[in-house]
């Protein structure tokens, strides 16, 4: 049986003791109305004012936790459990977005997603079609001063910028996102942990989570040569007192990537500077790098498509296709290697193989290395991921 991520009971209890008790009285009253016609009797049984009970039974003044429960039930998100429904897939995407370029309000009244307008339009459409929630996309301009400490000296920098933001005002969905593991408020000052249901989820849950998060935060790998990619890194900022929690979070992301065979570096602290926050605390960046070995980058490209990052995905796709279309020299060498091994197994020595295949001089030494020292052509063992 599928374990629930969030149950109805957990949702109701999250509103606090008074609201939770009120919700249970409401449920008791609704259950009793089919058995007891006298509503005053129902009021006495549940120990609640008759006037309120009358309103409940007439569909008026429904307690806030019950309204939230009913809304989430109507969009198939409570009880929240792993499934293949489009509603759950979108919920997983929202969780990932809020760990990246998103902000869940501390009071759980709503949340904001940041990104390119085209990408926000796509998720906006999904939120309306699947959840019936109307949202707003706005263009936001900002200006501020960032203070950094480098080698014990303080530097101030005026930063101006603009971005598109999707504003979602819906407290039941926001509450469920928080109960499912999304941090609320200031993420730089808050401990973060990838929820267990994602870490232990199936491959598609992990792929969806990574696709959105990396689409938010990871720079795509560009080609720096015909058969080689640049390195790319994934990192976040955190106040110094929460540095260890960020390291654990990044280790979790590394483990999720490893589940798809994608290799990464160790988590590193960027000690080149600190940022001074408004409250006087310091924040640092921690990050890890994606191994730039070409098969590793191509595995990332094929296994984890970026979600809600169309421009980034298009550029990554262009680099990956250019790489794939320009490895003819590698393909040729893989074919020669296969022939050499086959001919050697039939009893031919390296000199006869060299002559029969009419190869250039440099292959005489390569054949010797292949047959007697166990070496192989570049990327031979990983050729399937490159094709």
DASUL-V287547 format. One record per run of one state. SS is the DSSP state (h for helix, s for strand, l for the rest). FROM is the first residue (numbers start at 0). TO is the last residue. Records with the same first field share a line. If there is no record, write none. Layout:
BEGIN
SS->FROM-TO, FROM-TO
END
This chain:
BEGIN
l->0-2, 6-6, 13-15, 32-37, 46-48, 57-62, 74-78, 81-84, 99-100, 104-109, 115-115, 131-134, 150-151, 168-169, 179-185, 189-194, 199-201, 217-221, 225-226, 229-230, 258-262, 264-266, 276-280, 290-292, 303-308, 325-326, 345-348, 357-360, 372-378, 386-386
s->3-5, 79-80, 101-103, 110-114, 135-149, 152-167, 222-224, 227-228, 231-238, 263-263, 267-275, 281-289
h->7-12, 16-31, 38-45, 49-56, 63-73, 85-98, 116-130, 170-178, 186-188, 195-198, 202-216, 239-257, 293-302, 309-324, 327-344, 349-356, 361-371, 379-385
END
